[in-house]
Amino acid sequence: MRGADAVVLVAYFATMIAVGARYSRHMKSTEIYFAGGKQLPWWIGGVSFVMSYVSALSIVVYAGLGYEFGVVSLTLYWTTVPASILTTWLLARRWRRAGILTPTEFLERRFSPFVRQLFVWSGVPLKIIDESLKIVAIGIFVSAGLGLTAEKAMLAVGLTILVYAVLGGLWAVVVTDFVQFVLVTGAILLLLPLTFHAAGGWHQVSMRVPKQFFTPAHAPYGWTYVGAFLVLSTLSLAGNWSLIQKFYSARSDEEAVRVGWLATLIFLVLPPIWIATGMLARGYIPSMANPQAIYARLSSALLPAGMLGLIVAALFAATMSVLSSGYNVMSAVLTLDVYRRLLRPAADQRELVLVGRIITAGLALIVLVLALAVTHFRWTIFDTMVAAFGFFLPPTVLPMLAGLLSRSLSAAGALAGFIAGIGIGLAFLLYRWFAQPRNGAGFQALSIVIPAVLTVTVLVIAAVFFPARGAEADRANLFSKDLTVASGAAVESSISLGAIAGVVIAIMGAVLVLIGVVPVLTNHAINLESLIMGGVFATIGMVMIACSHLTRKQTRQGQLPVQSEVLHHRGT
């Protein structure tokens, strides 16, 4: 790595740690640490929603699929668009109105204490698998871009994330999400035309790709697989604890909905940039033994001084933000749904925040160990992700969502759906291990659809023929009625998220501007790309600072009245 890239990395991580330390001082209660005081603005919540889903895993895997298989990679990723639309339409207001601090907290009010604990202990392992794959992905990228071994890269990444995740609460998570969104977008926008030029233009690329490269679906990812992947994307978005957290942490019901619509727009616009870069790389690098390393290879070969450091830092931070968000919500579940609920009901807020930090550190270590195991056994990232999610996501998500959407489903019905889905998922897992089916994509499609269909079927039968009765029905009706009542808007936070994000972006822009002009002092050519990109970032940062200052000034003067706090926390 060049000296300029190292400077960018150091500057970036210094500002990120400073943000974490800045917000660490405000983590005085579980509501602030785990839900940002329910003061999350929609514009930063929508970006954070996306960046809690889009990590280096998304860029590494889907750019690699684009390089290897073409447009079908975008087809698969765009299943997030209808999935996000459906999730926002059905669930955004309901999650905000549930009055919760964890995604599983409502299950005790809706069903029973046992159901709450069941979904805590079934959801946490799935979440750990998800987070471990993200560390594997950033390990691949950093090792390819910096020349380190994957294991050393993952250790560095995992331990750094551990420190950051323990420092920050949800505020630190969403601010770093927004910063890395701006930086990643700028970096991938720069890499796309550079790859196009290096590939020799569109004609050169089209001469070197297979016939089906531009077909939206083809073997091994045909339309059947795409349909199954749509089911997976919908369940992944609707049941992802980190994403649910953005809904119930929004300032109001309407802002929760706006979080989802903004996320949908970003899902539509952002992925084609890095997937197209992977596709164009076929004209520049016609063959590559490990397609998953294509984005790192392009970045190290084509980006000018400073910009490689930027994209490595931004992707590092993207994964850091995703993981810190995941650690935060898992820690919330284990702290509030287990420690407070079962072990220390009388624990004060200071004790709970301390326990939350300790649990966060423990989770980070477990995730890191699992990521190293995935690399050691050389499992394919994409296949591992699909297998784990296809087998176990439906039974851990669908009964929980049914509790939000249906007042007829009983606790026994939710349990029956869970058992049916887990049973068929385990059967698929054992068959995959021992039989090793040849039609991998076809088997993956079945492993997604069949557990989902079976779980839904059992839930519907239970709700229609064995509905909740008596006191259980009264409890379900009361909970469902609460979800129809608009919840109040939170008091605006005294801390300006936009201003702090703007400061970080402006600092990064200033660093890139310096990298762009310093070569002139040593009689070298000006680094135009870094100069332009730095100027763009610095401008964005200063505009954000100015807008934030103006908005808060108008609020203090009464021109933008702040709604009173009428939040109601209905947790148990």
C-alpha positions, 0 to 999 in steps of 0.5 A: 500500500502506498503512503497516501493510502496509509494516510487516508486509512489513519485519518479515517479510523481516527475520525471513526474512533472519535465519533464512537468516543463522542457518543459513548459519553451519552450512553446513559440508558438502554433506550439511548444505547440500543434505540438512540432514544427513538430520535432517529431522523428518517434520512439518516435512518434510511441510509443506515437501513441500507448500510446495515444490509450492504457490507463488504460482503455485498460488494465482494460477493455480487461483484464476483458474481457479476464478473463470473455470471453477468447480469444475473448478479444484479437480478439477484440483488434487485430482489431487495427492491420488492422485498423492501417495498413489502417490508415497509408497507406491511411492517414499518408502522407496526414496528414503530408502534410496538413500543419496544427496545428489542425485536423480540420484546413484543413476543411476551405481550403477544404470545408468552414468555416462553415464545419470547425466549425461544426466538431470542435463542434461535435468532441469535445463532443465525445472526452470528452466522450472518455477521461472521460471513461479513468478516470473511468478506472484508478479510478477503478484500483487505488481504487482496488489497493490502497483501496480508493473509486473510486470517491476519486481515480478519483478526485486525478487522474483527478486533478493531470492530470489537473496540468500536462496537463496545464504544458506540451506541446506536447514534454512533452506528448510524452516523458512521453508516451515513459517513461510509455511505457517502465515501463508498458511493464516491469510491465506487463511482470513481472505480466504474469509469476507470474499469471501463477505460481499462477494459477497452470499452464496451465492445472489448468487453462484449467480445470476451464474455459468454453468450448468456452474460447479459441474460437476466437469469441463466444457469446456475441461477435461473428464474426458479432460483431468482424466485426462491432468492426473492423469498430469501431477500424478503425474509432477510429484510423483514426479519433482520434485527438490525433493520427492524431496529431502524424502524422502531428507533425512528422519530415517528410512525411516518418517519419510520415509513420514510426510512423504508422508502429511502432504503428502497430507492438506494437498493435500486440505484446503488448496487448496479454501480459495483456489479457493473464494475465487476462485469466490465472487469472481464474486458480487463482481466479475462480470467481469474481463479477467484472471482470473489477477489475481483473488486480488490484486484481492480481497486489496487490496480486502477485507483490513484494514490489515496483512493485505494486507501479510501475504498479500503477504509470505507469498505472496512467501515461499511462492515464495521457499521454493519457488525456494530449494528448487529452487535448492538441489537444482539446485545440489546436482545441478550441484555433486556430479554435475557439478563434483565427479564430472567436474571436481574429484573431490578437492575438499574440503567447503569448496570444494564449499559455495562452488561450490554457493553460486555455482551457486545465484546463477547459476541464480537469474539464469537463472530470472529472465531466463527469467521476464521473457521469458515476460512479454515474449512474453505467454504464458499461465502455465497453458498454458506450464506444461502444454506444457513439462511435458507434452512433456518431463516423462515422458522425464526422469522415467519412466526414472529412476523405473523405475531405482528400481522395476525391476531388469531395466531396462538402461542402454540400455533407460533411454536408449531410453525417454528418446529415444522420449519426447523425440522425441514431445515435440519433435514435439508442440512443433513441431506446437503452434508451427506448426499452432496447434491450435484444440482447445487443451485436447484437444491439451494432454491428448494432449501429456501422455498420448502421451509418457508412454504411449510412454515407458512402453511402450518401458521395458517392452519393454526391461525384458522383452525386452532386460533387463540382463545380466552385470555390469550385471545384478549391479549392478542386483540389488545396488542393488535389494537395498540398497533393501529394507534399512532405513536407520538413523535420523539423530542428532537435530540440535542445532538446534531447527527448531520453536523457530526457526520458532515465534520467527518466527511469534510475532514476526509475531503480535506485529507484527499485534497492534500494528497492531491496537491502535495505531489506538486511540491515535489515536482510531480504531477497533481493527483487530479482524481484525489483532488476532485474527490476530496473537493466533492467530499469537503463540499458535502461535509460543509453543506451538511454542517451548514444545513444542520446549523440552520435547522437547529437555529430555526428550531430554537427560534420556534420556526420549526416547532419540535413535537412533544414527547409522547412515546409509550414504552410497552415492553415487559 
